[in-house]
Amino acid sequence: MSLKTGFANVLKTLRISRGLTHKQMAEASSRGYMSKLEQGLSSPTVDKLTAISDTLGLSPLTLFTLTLSVESGQPIDSLVQRLKADVADLEAHGALKQRGGLFTPKYQCAKGRSVSAAGGCSPFPSS
C-alpha cells in the first residue's frame, strides 16, 4: 500500500470515528481537497497535515505514525521506539544542538495539544 492510500484510509477512519462531517473537516481545508485526500488522490503538505491533525484533535506525529503503520504493516509501538532511538542518536551526536538552537522547543503544550493548535500552548519562559 502506498503512503497516499494509507493516509487516505487513516484520515477517513479517524474522521468517521470522531463523528466529523466533511463540512466540519473543511475547517482544515476545502471539502474538495479533503475528499481528494480521503480517496488517495492527493497528499497533504506539512501545513495541511498539521491543520487536519488539529481539526481531529491529534498531533501531526500521531496522524503520520498511524499512516506509516498502515502503509508498512509495522506495529505503532515499533515505529515509536524507532523514533525514540533516532532522536536519542541525534542527541548523542550533538545534531540537535546545531543550527543556532533550531531544535530548542519554543512552546510547551498541554498534554494532547500540538503547538499549532489553538490554545493549550504557551511560549517557554526565556532563559
GROMACS elastic network, one bead per residue, 0.5 to 0.9 nm:
[ bonds ]
;  ai    aj funct       b0    kb
    1     4     6  0.82663   500
    1     5     6  0.63363   500
    1     6     6  0.64953   500
    1    70     6  0.80616   500
    1    71     6  0.53624   500
    1    72     6  0.76121   500
    2     5     6  0.52131   500
    2     6     6  0.60829   500
    2     7     6  0.85045   500
    2    71     6  0.60861   500
    2    72     6  0.87267   500
    3     7     6  0.59080   500
    3     8     6  0.84072   500
    3    40     6  0.88502   500
    3    43     6  0.86091   500
    3    67     6  0.68154   500
    3    68     6  0.70143   500
    3    70     6  0.84179   500
    3    71     6  0.57170   500
    3    72     6  0.86603   500
    4     7     6  0.51760   500
    4     8     6  0.61772   500
    4     9     6  0.87612   500
    4    37     6  0.78912   500
    4    39     6  0.88968   500
    4    40     6  0.52879   500
    4    41     6  0.74537   500
    4    42     6  0.69541   500
    4    43     6  0.59374   500
    4    44     6  0.89396   500
    4    67     6  0.86530   500
    4    71     6  0.87261   500
    5     9     6  0.62617   500
    5    10     6  0.86506   500
    5    37     6  0.87030   500
    5    38     6  0.82476   500
    5    39     6  0.75647   500
    5    41     6  0.82169   500
    5    67     6  0.87997   500
    5    71     6  0.78032   500
    6     9     6  0.52175   500
    6    10     6  0.62191   500
    6    11     6  0.85410   500
    6    40     6  0.79755   500
    6    66     6  0.85208   500
    6    67     6  0.53001   500
    6    68     6  0.73449   500
    6    69     6  0.84349   500
    6    70     6  0.56330   500
    6    71     6  0.51351   500
    6    72     6  0.89221   500
    7    10     6  0.50968   500
    7    11     6  0.59015   500
    7    12     6  0.84780   500
    7    37     6  0.76852   500
    7    38     6  0.76594   500
    7    40     6  0.73287   500
    7    43     6  0.80590   500
    7    63     6  0.81553   500
    7    64     6  0.77049   500
    7    66     6  0.81366   500
    7    67     6  0.50325   500
    7    68     6  0.81653   500
    7    70     6  0.81395   500
    7    71     6  0.81296   500
    8    11     6  0.52172   500
    8    12     6  0.61520   500
    8    13     6  0.84979   500
    8    36     6  0.85490   500
    8    37     6  0.56207   500
    8    39     6  0.58976   500
    8    40     6  0.50329   500
    8    41     6  0.84941   500
    8    42     6  0.87884   500
    8    43     6  0.87166   500
    8    67     6  0.84626   500
    9    12     6  0.53964   500
    9    13     6  0.60676   500
    9    14     6  0.85469   500
    9    38     6  0.67202   500
    9    39     6  0.81787   500
    9    40     6  0.80695   500
    9    67     6  0.81223   500
    9    70     6  0.83113   500
   10    13     6  0.51631   500
   10    14     6  0.60188   500
   10    15     6  0.84363   500
   10    38     6  0.84381   500
   10    63     6  0.76099   500
   10    66     6  0.68514   500
   10    67     6  0.61265   500
   10    70     6  0.77521   500
   11    14     6  0.52695   500
   11    15     6  0.59993   500
   11    16     6  0.85572   500
   11    37     6  0.78531   500
   11    38     6  0.62949   500
   11    52     6  0.87650   500
   11    63     6  0.79441   500
   11    67     6  0.85958   500
   12    15     6  0.51301   500
   12    16     6  0.61422   500
   12    17     6  0.84735   500
   12    37     6  0.87728   500
   12    38     6  0.56979   500
   12    39     6  0.87482   500
   13    16     6  0.53261   500
   13    17     6  0.60184   500
   13    18     6  0.85549   500
   14    18     6  0.59846   500
   14    19     6  0.84689   500
   14    20     6  0.86505   500
   14    56     6  0.74354   500
   15    18     6  0.52550   500
   15    19     6  0.62893   500
   15    20     6  0.52950   500
   15    21     6  0.72730   500
   15    22     6  0.82855   500
   15    25     6  0.78518   500
   15    56     6  0.69662   500
   16    20     6  0.59445   500
   16    21     6  0.75587   500
   17    20     6  0.77194   500
   18    56     6  0.71942   500
   20    23     6  0.79936   500
   20    24     6  0.59395   500
   20    25     6  0.66964   500
   20    56     6  0.82762   500
   21    24     6  0.51389   500
   21    25     6  0.62931   500
   21    26     6  0.85913   500
   22    26     6  0.61297   500
   22    30     6  0.89084   500
   22    31     6  0.60291   500
   22    34     6  0.72905   500
   22    35     6  0.77594   500
   23    26     6  0.50550   500
   23    27     6  0.75130   500
   23    30     6  0.84354   500
   23    31     6  0.64239   500
   24    27     6  0.59021   500
   24    28     6  0.83277   500
   24    31     6  0.88907   500
   24    55     6  0.82336   500
   25    28     6  0.57496   500
   25    29     6  0.69964   500
   25    30     6  0.80416   500
   25    31     6  0.73004   500
   25    34     6  0.73107   500
   25    52     6  0.73464   500
   25    55     6  0.65941   500
   25    56     6  0.81038   500
   26    31     6  0.50905   500
   26    32     6  0.85740   500
   26    33     6  0.85252   500
   26    34     6  0.70218   500
   26    52     6  0.89686   500
   27    30     6  0.73829   500
   27    31     6  0.88047   500
   27    51     6  0.82985   500
   27    52     6  0.83531   500
   27    55     6  0.71930   500
   28    34     6  0.84603   500
   28    48     6  0.70344   500
   28    49     6  0.88453   500
   28    50     6  0.86915   500
   28    51     6  0.50627   500
   28    52     6  0.52255   500
   28    53     6  0.85484   500
   28    54     6  0.79894   500
   28    55     6  0.63598   500
   29    32     6  0.83443   500
   29    33     6  0.65482   500
   29    34     6  0.65232   500
   29    48     6  0.73801   500
   29    51     6  0.78528   500
   29    52     6  0.77140   500
   30    33     6  0.52733   500
   30    34     6  0.62121   500
   30    35     6  0.85714   500
   31    34     6  0.50522   500
   31    35     6  0.60465   500
   31    36     6  0.86187   500
   32    35     6  0.50811   500
   32    36     6  0.62958   500
   32    37     6  0.87344   500
   33    36     6  0.50147   500
   33    37     6  0.62429   500
   33    38     6  0.86860   500
   33    42     6  0.78370   500
   34    37     6  0.50320   500
   34    38     6  0.62243   500
   34    39     6  0.86305   500
   34    42     6  0.89274   500
   35    38     6  0.50994   500
   35    39     6  0.61826   500
   35    40     6  0.86500   500
   35    41     6  0.85707   500
   36    39     6  0.50939   500
   36    40     6  0.62003   500
   36    41     6  0.50082   500
   36    42     6  0.56116   500
   36    43     6  0.84978   500
   37    40     6  0.51372   500
   37    41     6  0.58844   500
   37    42     6  0.50789   500
   37    43     6  0.62630   500
   37    44     6  0.73373   500
   38    41     6  0.76464   500
   38    42     6  0.83538   500
   39    42     6  0.78544   500
   40    43     6  0.73788   500
   44    47     6  0.77825   500
   44    48     6  0.54974   500
   44    49     6  0.56724   500
   45    48     6  0.51064   500
   45    49     6  0.60428   500
   45    50     6  0.85633   500
   46    50     6  0.62126   500
   46    51     6  0.86821   500
   46    60     6  0.86092   500
   47    50     6  0.51745   500
   47    51     6  0.62914   500
   47    52     6  0.86720   500
   48    52     6  0.59780   500
   48    53     6  0.83553   500
   49    52     6  0.51683   500
   49    53     6  0.60264   500
   49    54     6  0.85619   500
   49    60     6  0.62193   500
   49    63     6  0.80625   500
   49    64     6  0.83837   500
   50    53     6  0.50396   500
   50    54     6  0.61220   500
   50    55     6  0.86535   500
   50    58     6  0.89207   500
   50    59     6  0.75035   500
   50    60     6  0.52782   500
   50    61     6  0.88722   500
   50   114     6  0.83585   500
   50   116     6  0.73604   500
   50   117     6  0.85683   500
   51    54     6  0.51095   500
   51    55     6  0.62922   500
   51    56     6  0.87145   500
   51    60     6  0.84212   500
   51   116     6  0.80126   500
   51   117     6  0.81992   500
   52    55     6  0.51058   500
   52    56     6  0.62869   500
   52    57     6  0.85958   500
   52    58     6  0.85715   500
   52    60     6  0.80283   500
   52    63     6  0.89697   500
   53    56     6  0.50283   500
   53    57     6  0.60364   500
   53    59     6  0.57271   500
   53    60     6  0.52145   500
   53    61     6  0.86622   500
   53    62     6  0.82503   500
   53    63     6  0.66307   500
   53   114     6  0.84867   500
   53   117     6  0.88495   500
   54    58     6  0.57725   500
   54    59     6  0.69130   500
   54    60     6  0.77174   500
   54   113     6  0.81093   500
   54   114     6  0.72058   500
   54   116     6  0.75447   500
   54   117     6  0.56510   500
   54   118     6  0.82950   500
   55    58     6  0.76587   500
   55   117     6  0.86189   500
   56    59     6  0.86684   500
   57   112     6  0.78483   500
   57   113     6  0.73913   500
   57   114     6  0.85458   500
   57   117     6  0.83497   500
   58    61     6  0.81933   500
   58    62     6  0.64618   500
   58    63     6  0.70399   500
   58   112     6  0.69001   500
   58   113     6  0.70216   500
   58   114     6  0.72472   500
   59    62     6  0.51530   500
   59    63     6  0.66212   500
   59    64     6  0.87699   500
   59   112     6  0.71416   500
   59   113     6  0.66509   500
   59   114     6  0.52535   500
   59   115     6  0.86618   500
   59   117     6  0.89261   500
   60    63     6  0.51244   500
   60    64     6  0.61390   500
   60    65     6  0.84459   500
   60   114     6  0.74980   500
   61    64     6  0.51240   500
   61    65     6  0.58711   500
   61    66     6  0.84768   500
   62    65     6  0.50609   500
   62    66     6  0.61062   500
   62    67     6  0.85188   500
   63    66     6  0.53061   500
   63    67     6  0.62815   500
   63    68     6  0.87980   500
   64    68     6  0.61723   500
   64    69     6  0.85763   500
   65    68     6  0.50799   500
   65    69     6  0.61305   500
   65    70     6  0.86424   500
   65    76     6  0.68585   500
   65    79     6  0.70241   500
   65    80     6  0.78258   500
   66    69     6  0.50594   500
   66    70     6  0.62299   500
   66    71     6  0.85723   500
   66    76     6  0.68641   500
   67    70     6  0.51992   500
   67    71     6  0.60576   500
   67    72     6  0.84950   500
   68    71     6  0.50282   500
   68    72     6  0.58302   500
   68    73     6  0.78516   500
   68    74     6  0.77119   500
   68    76     6  0.83651   500
   68    79     6  0.80432   500
   69    72     6  0.53558   500
   69    73     6  0.52952   500
   69    74     6  0.50182   500
   69    75     6  0.59484   500
   69    76     6  0.57936   500
   69    78     6  0.89703   500
   69    79     6  0.73982   500
   70    73     6  0.53965   500
   70    74     6  0.74035   500
   70    75     6  0.86169   500
   71    74     6  0.81362   500
   72    75     6  0.87323   500
   74    77     6  0.83414   500
   74    78     6  0.65998   500
   74    79     6  0.70347   500
   75    78     6  0.53596   500
   75    79     6  0.67041   500
   75    80     6  0.89260   500
   76    79     6  0.51672   500
   76    80     6  0.62375   500
   76    81     6  0.86265   500
   77    80     6  0.50741   500
   77    81     6  0.60786   500
   77    82     6  0.85471   500
   78    81     6  0.51044   500
   78    82     6  0.61652   500
   78    83     6  0.86524   500
   79    82     6  0.50411   500
   79    83     6  0.62359   500
   79    84     6  0.87149   500
   80    83     6  0.50005   500
   80    84     6  0.62409   500
   80    85     6  0.85961   500
   81    84     6  0.50647   500
   81    85     6  0.61073   500
   81    86     6  0.85401   500
   82    85     6  0.50282   500
   82    86     6  0.60232   500
   82    87     6  0.85566   500
   83    86     6  0.51090   500
   83    87     6  0.61532   500
   83    88     6  0.85062   500
   84    87     6  0.52260   500
   84    88     6  0.60436   500
   84    89     6  0.85359   500
   85    88     6  0.50706   500
   85    89     6  0.60871   500
   85    90     6  0.85999   500
   86    89     6  0.51195   500
   86    90     6  0.62059   500
   86    91     6  0.86260   500
   87    90     6  0.50228   500
   87    91     6  0.60876   500
   87    92     6  0.84914   500
   87    96     6  0.84557   500
   88    91     6  0.50644   500
   88    92     6  0.60258   500
   88    93     6  0.86373   500
   89    92     6  0.50192   500
   89    93     6  0.62734   500
   89    94     6  0.86430   500
   89    95     6  0.86186   500
   90    93     6  0.52461   500
   90    94     6  0.62030   500
   90    95     6  0.50943   500
   90    96     6  0.61689   500
   91    94     6  0.50350   500
   91    95     6  0.59377   500
   91    96     6  0.55866   500
   91    97     6  0.76119   500
   92    95     6  0.77268   500
   92    96     6  0.87882   500
   93    96     6  0.81043   500
   94    97     6  0.54250   500
   94    98     6  0.69063   500
   95    98     6  0.56445   500
   95    99     6  0.86562   500
   96    99     6  0.80655   500
   96   101     6  0.78807   500
   96   102     6  0.76958   500
   96   103     6  0.55965   500
   96   104     6  0.79502   500
   97   100     6  0.73399   500
   97   101     6  0.60392   500
   97   102     6  0.76262   500
   97   103     6  0.67536   500
   97   104     6  0.77658   500
   98   101     6  0.63686   500
   98   102     6  0.71553   500
   98   103     6  0.78992   500
   99   102     6  0.55127   500
   99   103     6  0.79869   500
  100   103     6  0.83776   500
  100   104     6  0.88755   500
  101   104     6  0.51206   500
  101   105     6  0.86323   500
  102   105     6  0.82854   500
  103   106     6  0.87909   500
  105   108     6  0.74399   500
  105   123     6  0.88610   500
  105   124     6  0.76255   500
  106   122     6  0.84750   500
  106   123     6  0.57224   500
  106   124     6  0.55960   500
  106   125     6  0.86939   500
  107   115     6  0.66978   500
  107   121     6  0.62266   500
  107   122     6  0.54196   500
  107   124     6  0.51666   500
  107   125     6  0.88858   500
  108   115     6  0.76695   500
  108   120     6  0.84509   500
  108   121     6  0.55722   500
  108   122     6  0.56626   500
  108   123     6  0.63000   500
  108   124     6  0.60030   500
  109   112     6  0.77905   500
  109   113     6  0.59009   500
  109   114     6  0.67326   500
  109   115     6  0.63803   500
  109   119     6  0.86709   500
  109   120     6  0.55548   500
  109   122     6  0.65066   500
  109   123     6  0.87623   500
  110   113     6  0.56980   500
  110   114     6  0.83682   500
  110   119     6  0.88124   500
  110   120     6  0.50915   500
  110   121     6  0.61603   500
  110   122     6  0.87957   500
  111   114     6  0.86083   500
  111   120     6  0.82343   500
  112   120     6  0.88351   500
  113   116     6  0.82071   500
  113   117     6  0.62206   500
  113   118     6  0.86616   500
  113   119     6  0.82557   500
  113   120     6  0.62206   500
  113   121     6  0.73415   500
  114   117     6  0.52576   500
  114   118     6  0.86882   500
  114   120     6  0.81985   500
  114   121     6  0.77154   500
  115   118     6  0.82204   500
  115   119     6  0.87704   500
  115   120     6  0.81227   500
  115   121     6  0.60500   500
  115   122     6  0.85068   500
  116   119     6  0.84750   500
  116   121     6  0.80893   500
  117   120     6  0.72164   500
  117   121     6  0.75925   500
  118   121     6  0.77829   500
  119   122     6  0.80178   500
  122   125     6  0.88687   500
  123   126     6  0.83604   500
  124   127     6  0.87780   500
